[in-house]
């Protein structure tokens, strides 16, 4: 968001109503991100969704916790994100 010069309100606007400014604020303050907000925010920022939950020191633990707490749809989304990352990392 900061790299693109976006405010919290402008980022929320780019999600076409899928994510509120308050939700963006919570994410920015480190309160986490709900799975239903991941895709709209990633699209608005034009990044892969996994980049929004990436933290080199905590990635593995956070991913496992998220997977464990997710419902079937959330687990499928997490699997897709992992598959994309694996495919991306194999590119020359």
N, C-alpha and C positions, 0 to 999 in steps of 0.2 A: 504494500500500500504506500509506504513512504517512498520507496524507490520510484514509484510512478507519479508521485506528487498528489496523491489522492487524500482527501479528508475522509473521516469516518462517514459523514453524510453522503459524500459523492460516491464512495464505494457501495454503500447501501443502495443508492439510487441505481447503480449499474446492475444490481441484481433483480431489477424489475419487480420489486415488492417481495421477493423471496426471503430477504434478510433485512431486518430493521437496523437503524443506526444504533439502537441500544444493544442489539446482539453483536454488531461489529465492535462496539465499545468493550463489551465483555470479553470478546476474543482478544482484542488488543491488550487488555489488562491481564491476560493470562488465565482467564476463568474457563478456558477450554472451548472446544467447538463441537457442536452437535452434528451428527452425521448428516442430517437433512440440510444443514447449512454449508456443508463442505463443497458440494458440487457448484451451487450458485456463486459462492465466493470465488472459487477457482476459475470459473468461467469469466466472472467480472474482472479478475486480475490477469486473465489469460496465462494461467499456469496450470500444471498438473495438480490435481487435488492433494496428492501426497506431500507436496511442498508446503502445504498449510499445516501439516501436522508433524513436520520434520524438525527434529532437534537431535543432533548427533549423539548427545550423551544419554538421551532418554528414549530414543526411537523404539528400540526393541521392547522395552517394558511397556511403554504407552500403547504400542500396537497390540501387544498381547492383552493388556487390560481392556482396551477398546473392543477387541474381538470377543473377549470373554463376556463383556457386558452387553454386546449388541444382540439384536434380534436376528432372525434369519436373513432379512434384507440387508441389514447392516453388515453382517458377516460376509455376505456376497460382495458388497461394495468393497470391503477391506481386501477380500481375495483378489478382486479386479485391480485394485491399487497395487497390490504386491506383484501381480502378474505383469502389470505395466512397467513397474520399476525393474523387474528382472529383465524384461525385453529391452528396456532402455539401457540398462547397464551392459548388455551384450553387444550393443551397437559399436562399431569401430570408431 
